Amino acid sequence: MSAENPFPRADAPLLQVEDLAVTFTTMNGPVQAVHEASLTLRQGRTLAIVGESGSGKSTTAMSVIGLLPGNGRVTGGSVRFAGQELVGLDESRMRAVRGRQIGLVPQDPMSNLNPVTTVGQQVAETLLVHGLATRKDVHEHVVAALAAAGLPEPERRAAQYPHEFSGGMRQRALIAIGLACRPRLLIADEPTSALDVTVQRTILDQIERMTEEIGTSVLLITHDLGLAAERAQDIVVMHRGRIVEAGPSAQVLEDPQHEYTRRLVQAAPSVAAARVGVPAGVEPAAGPLGSPAAVPAQGATADPAAAPSAPVPGTDHASGPGSAREPLVVIEDLTKVFKGRLGQPDFTAVRDVSLTVPRGRTVAIVGESGSGKTTTARMLLKLYEPTSGSIRFDGQDVTGLRGKELAAFRQRVQPIFQDPYSSLNPMFTIGRIVEEPLSTYGRGDRGERRDRVKWLLEEVALPPSTVNRYPNELSGGQRQRVAIARALALQPELIVCDEPVSALDVLVQKQILDLLGRLQEEFGLSYLFISHDLAVVRLISDEVCVMKDGELVEAAASEEIFTNPRHPYTRRLLASIPGNELRVQA
């Protein structure tokens, strides 16, 4: 596709980017991150730029607002805002545009809010810098801005610090800052990627209401095609620094022309779960358990019989107290109460939860942040002690395990955490990270462990050269594959997956879900899958348990939950999936 502007030209487009080129200076020489990108955003409309991490979407947006990193610069093309050329504008004049004319809502609220300054002071700073309030009346404007962003008790919240806010509240604070000056253009860079679907919908609704009232146009940066289709009139798809497809949202979803766009439509779980059609000849995403055929070509596995270690998971503990016909995990009336500190009342995080995990199956626990799903998983992993209730694993009550019995249990149950970077030691090579569980529990000699590590990396489709690399040298998807390899090292029977793909792009996300499905079929693994993303859950789970405020409110087979949800909270979660209401025909 040519780099020509794909949208109809307006007499006076608000934002017009033509043949934009951005280059970064690196130790290995110049790297061009954006190649001849062109797009137009008209007044009062929302334009979404979608693509994977590294596709150039955020770089394009930051070029508009003049916030490229120090080693980045615009090396070609034009960026015109309201008729004014921004490329080459000196910093003092750019500051007059930035914030006042073009607002920004960045992705990570914790790294973009000053932790030692109150939220109110941070909103006030924006207003004072641009002369939209005086010291005398700024507090009144701050409270109004926080209230408009949907924060409850804005007077009290203005005096609080970011750490006293939830994730959704922090994002609302960023919205208040971004829209406080009533800008003509708002750049929203992945504004909800770390939030639960219900909070995500609330935040996006708030942005939509505020921008409609002000008449603000929105440039939305996202890797979620379903979210883009629901919230934007126009879509630009970027891949490796180039715009590969662009047009009205419905057109891009109905009839994607570029192979990369078709892959995005196929892979996006929010779209797949909403039954959005894809063009003829495009295979649907893998089913609940995945299949070896669904794994990318580079994911071809080594022969399981060649594994240089003991038996495969699920077969080396046959002498245990459980029967193969019994569920692997039985949780009954599980409760966890956290004691209050400094005069605060006790907090019941989990109350009377009962569920089972059948052998070789995937049971998902879903719910918003604070619903108790991760606390339940951590009690199963013996990271938290239950206040009451029981957990039986393979017929054995594990709540009182200590010493050697606890060590034996932990070899049979392994976790995969949400953030593959923070869960991997940055000082260790990948080989040492994967080998560590084997060394800890005395599995094999050094040569056998080295062979086992090599085989495990092959199983998760990582090249042998990965063994000598460090976590910071890998992509997010590669790091999560390392975490999976480490979890498999001890041949566990149960893997507890705590938000294992929520930080990944949709294409990488699909690869990881396919990998988990293949490993389950190959080794008979059982999964307890923790997630707030019901669209992902539908692709991976056999059974779903829905938690709210520490209680289990609904549990049923996956298809039953998605086609016939009974509890109002479950229906609300389903309704919040981005793209859920779309019905695009192939």
Secondary structure, DSSP 8 states (H G I E B T S, - for coil): --SS--S---SS-SEEEEEEEEEEEETTEEEEEEEEEEEEE-TT-EEEEE--TTSSHHHHHHHHHT---TTEEEEEEEEEETTEE-TT--HHHHHHHBTTTEEEE-S-HHHHS-TTS-HHHHHHHHHHHTTSS-TTTHHHHHHHHHHHTT-SSHHHHTTS-GGGS-HHHHHHHHHHHHHTT--SEEEEESTTTTS-HHHHHHHHHHHHHHHHHHT-EEEEEES-HHHHHHH-SEEEEEETTEEEEEEEHHHHHHS--SHHHHHHHHH-HHHHHTT----TT------TT--GGGS-GGG----GGG-SSS--TTSTTTTSSS-TTS-SEEEEEEEEEE---TT---EEEEEEEEEEE-TT-EEEEE--TTSSHHHHHHHHTTSS--SEEEEEETTEE-TT--HHHHHHHHHHEEEE-S-TTTTS-TTS-HHHHHHHHHHHTT-S-HHHHHHHHHHHHHHTT--GGGGG--GGGS-HHHHHHHHHHHHHTT--SEEEEESSSTTS-HHHHHHHHHHHHHHHHHH--EEEEEES-HHHHHHH-SEEEEEETTEEEEEEEHHHHHHS--SHHHHHHHHTSTTTT-----
